[in-house]
Each structure stands twice: as C-alpha cells, then as structure tokens.
Amino acid sequence: MRSHLLNDTTAEQYRRSVTEGVERVAAKLAATDRPFTGVSVDALAPRVDEIDLDQPLHDTAAVLDELEEVYLRDAIYFHHPRYLAHLNCPVVIPAVLGEAVLSAVNSSLDTWDQSAGGTLIERKLIDWTNERIGLGSAADGVFTSGGTQSNLQALLLAREEAKGGSLAELRVFASEVSHFSVQKSAKLLGLGQDAVVSIPVDHDKRMQTVALARELERCREDGLVPMAVVATAGTTDFGSIDPLPEIAELCEQFGTWMHVDAAYGCGLLASLKHRDRLTGIERADSVTVDYHKSFFQPVSSSAVLVRDAATLRHATYHAEYLNPRRMAQERIPNQVDKSLQTTRRFDALKLWMTLRTMGADGIGQLFDEVCELAREGWRLLAADPRFDVVVEPSLSTLVFRYIPADVTDPAEIDRANLYARKALFASGDAIVAGTKVAGRHYLKFTLLNPETQASDIAAVLDLIAGHAEQYLGESLDRAS
Ligand SMILES: Cc1ncc(COP(=O)(O)O)c(C=O)c1O
C-alpha cells in the first residue's frame, strides 16, 4: 500500500498515474461535442450505487475506466461553447497546471510553517488585487473558498465594526437582486430576521440610491444601526453594477460599512476596455472577488479584500498548537490569523501561474470578449420578435423569454419556457439557466466562454423556440 503514497520513492508512479489521468481528460475534452449527454438521475444513480467501495480495483486504468462510466461521460462540460447556464467559466491551462502542483505539494495556507513561499505568493496576489481595486496602502485580505464565504467574512467584519446596537438592531442594505449569500450571512451572523433591507432596483437592475438614502434615513430615525450596505458589482442574473460612487457617498454620510460584492464583476479589474465601470469600488471597506468566475480559474478561487488590514483582527484567534500570539509578535506571517478557515488550499497558486504565464491583460482580453459577445447576443434578441429580453447587458448575461405569437396567457408562456429549458437540458445540446423577473419565468444565458460565437447563441435560441413550440403544440392537443 505504501506504493500509493506520493514521496521520493514513488515519483515515477506519480508521473505515470497522473499522465494517464491527464490523457483521459484531454481525450474527453477534445471529443466532447455537447456540454452534456442529457443523462437522467434515474439512469446515472444505479451506476454509482452499484459500486462497492470496499472492493478496490487497485489498477489506475481500471479506476479511470470506471470513472468514465460514473462521471466523465456524463459530466457537465463548461468548456463547451454551448454551456450557457451559470457563472462557470472555462479554465485557463496555466491555472490547471497550478492546481496539479498545489495538490501534489499539498501546502496548507494556514501557517507559515505549513506553506512558506505559498504564504508569500498569496500575500502578493492580495496586494496585486488591492492595487487594481485601489484600496490604498493599509489594505489586506485573504483567499477564501468562494463568494459566499467572502461575503460572510466581509459582513462579519462589518458587524464587529458597527457602532452600537444589539444584533437585533443591525441592518444590512442590499438590492433586491443581490446574491442570496447576503441573507445567509445575516442569519449565520445572528442578525434578526428583518436584518436585510431589500432596496429596489431601477430599469437597468441597479440599486436605486434614492431608495437607499430613504431607508438609511428611516433606519436612523427608528433608532436602528445601519451596519453595512452591500453594493453588487455584477448581479448574478443581470450583471448589473450598482452605482458605486453614490453608494460610497451615502455610506460615508451614514457612517456605514460599504461592501462591494464583485464576485462576478471582478473581471473588469483586468479589462482593457471597461475598467471604468467599477469606478467607486476603491471607496469600499471590503470587496469580494471570485477569480473562479471571471478570471477563468478552476473552482475554488476567491478572495475578500479590506481597506483596513486591522479589521481582519475580528477573525483572529490564537492557539498554542498552531499560531500562538508570540508568532504575531515575531511577525511570522500566519494567514490563519485573517481567515475563517484553518486548513486551507493554496488556491492562490492558480492565479499566480495564470498571471505569470498570460498576464492580467490576457485575462482582461478574454473577459472583454465575453462582454462583447453578450452585446451581440442582445442585438440578436432585441431584433427577434420571438423573444422578450430584459435589459442590455452590463457584463455577460442575457435574461429573456420566448413569447409565442399567438399565446397571451402569461402562465402558459411560463410553462413553455420552463419546458424549453428542461427539454434542452435533457437533449444535452445546450444548457441555459432560468430565473424569475416580476414573478414570471425567464431564461438566462451566462456567457463566460470566449469560444462561444454569436452563431451558437442564434442556434440555441432556435432550439429553445423549437422546444417551446413543441410544448405549446402538445398543450393545444391536450386541450382539444
Ligand atoms: C454576485 C454574487 N455574489 C456571490 C456569489 C457566491 O459565490 P460562490 O458561488 O463562489 O460562493 C455569486 C455566485 O454566483 C454571485 O453571483
């Protein structure tokens, strides 16, 4: 069994084994002609169920053959140009190389004595990100598992920095289309049920700052404490960017923590064309960035950044067995002092390899391409009478719905769109997402693949129309 341990004596087996796996995946990626096979849960589950985990196969090739059956064949492939659903990007090769290195060396970024150079690399990437944001010389931050955790940590710091008020009196303001992790965080942080105040959005799905000002005022009048405003730079559905400068003004006026959730919009930090859309982000107290959304990084890769490094102390605990206080006094850099996690992956290495290979401009160029693709998609949708499209894209999403020429019942149109999404998924030809707008069911393209062409968008729209029409035809048959 020792032959399976990765060490000085098994380096050759490691090379062979990993190469075998890489060959399989490379062959798979090259031959994938659809983002999904359309397999059903009922068809796939028995294949996984029948495997006896107490009967190992011992042989890498056999294990990979089995993996083909239970996973690789039917996985959802984000690199395929017709995967258009959620905020998942195709990944860049330097980052995948980083992933292979980091799991083989297996550094843990909690303490210097488990990572050494890894800690320095992460710190340099945090500084690099902060410089791009413009948070100033006292800024700091830490890598996290994703935007949800970054938002949670930012709001933890905001809660601790809030001036006065019991937990029940703290209020967090976020737009009605902000990410649900804001609500989850409020709950985890012990705030009251009404803690998150939903602020309406304008026609472009951006937070209405007049409404925000009114709610902040009301909060003060009611003797409550405005703990934080969460501005979203790139909402999940619409990619809309809240008016950051106006929100910064209001936060200053009311002495409120400003958090910018740029989980999606952070790609603009590298953009060659649209960096100005993030103007105002430099005034935030904290920022969430998800490199695994718009920096083309494998899951997970995210960070929470703060204007004032000292605020990270709210996540600091010392333990004799790990990071005794004296280490901080000796200035030994233990990242666990800033993190909610203890054992932590060296995810930063992926971004490091990416920047050292392609440079930030390379990432920015790819992100600019998907934003341009979304504009082309919008032009297609706006000109197509079969579809209603909600807003012009700010980043790279399109929210739309099929509207049959001869059907006026909105509920029936809902059902046709829901059916089209399901049928498309089951066919595996393309994958699109869905959401609700003003109580009605819509479909969504999240465009994060520069390989997707306008012709793919046009073809998928035709497929959607075809499925919706089929549903409506069958529905007519049922009625008659
Ligand atoms: C705006 C926004 N914030 C936060 C998140 C949560 O990020 P994660 O899925 O990495 O936890 C998402 C995810 O889609 C998001 O769109």
The ligand as a MOL file (V3000), in Angstrom:
LIG
                    3D

  0  0  0     0  0            999 V3000
M  V30 BEGIN CTAB
M  V30 COUNTS 16 16 0 0 0
M  V30 BEGIN ATOM
M  V30 1 C -22.9640 38.2900 -7.1310 0
M  V30 2 C -22.5590 37.0090 -6.4780 0
M  V30 3 N -22.0840 37.0220 -5.2270 0
M  V30 4 C -21.7150 35.8940 -4.5930 0
M  V30 5 C -21.8200 34.6710 -5.2020 0
M  V30 6 C -21.4360 33.4310 -4.4580 0
M  V30 7 O -20.2260 32.9360 -4.9330 0
M  V30 8 P -19.7890 31.4230 -4.7270 0
M  V30 9 O -20.7090 30.5940 -5.5450 0
M  V30 10 O -18.3800 31.4280 -5.2060 0
M  V30 11 O -19.8890 31.1170 -3.2700 0
M  V30 12 C -22.3040 34.5990 -6.5110 0
M  V30 13 C -22.4370 33.2980 -7.1790 0
M  V30 14 O -22.9580 33.1830 -8.2410 0
M  V30 15 C -22.6830 35.7990 -7.1650 0
M  V30 16 O -23.1730 35.7780 -8.4010 0
M  V30 END ATOM
M  V30 BEGIN BOND
M  V30 1 1 1 2
M  V30 2 1 2 3
M  V30 3 2 2 15
M  V30 4 2 3 4
M  V30 5 1 4 5
M  V30 6 1 5 6
M  V30 7 2 5 12
M  V30 8 1 6 7
M  V30 9 1 7 8
M  V30 10 2 8 9
M  V30 11 1 8 10
M  V30 12 1 8 11
M  V30 13 1 12 13
M  V30 14 1 12 15
M  V30 15 2 13 14
M  V30 16 1 15 16
M  V30 END BOND
M  V30 END CTAB
M  END
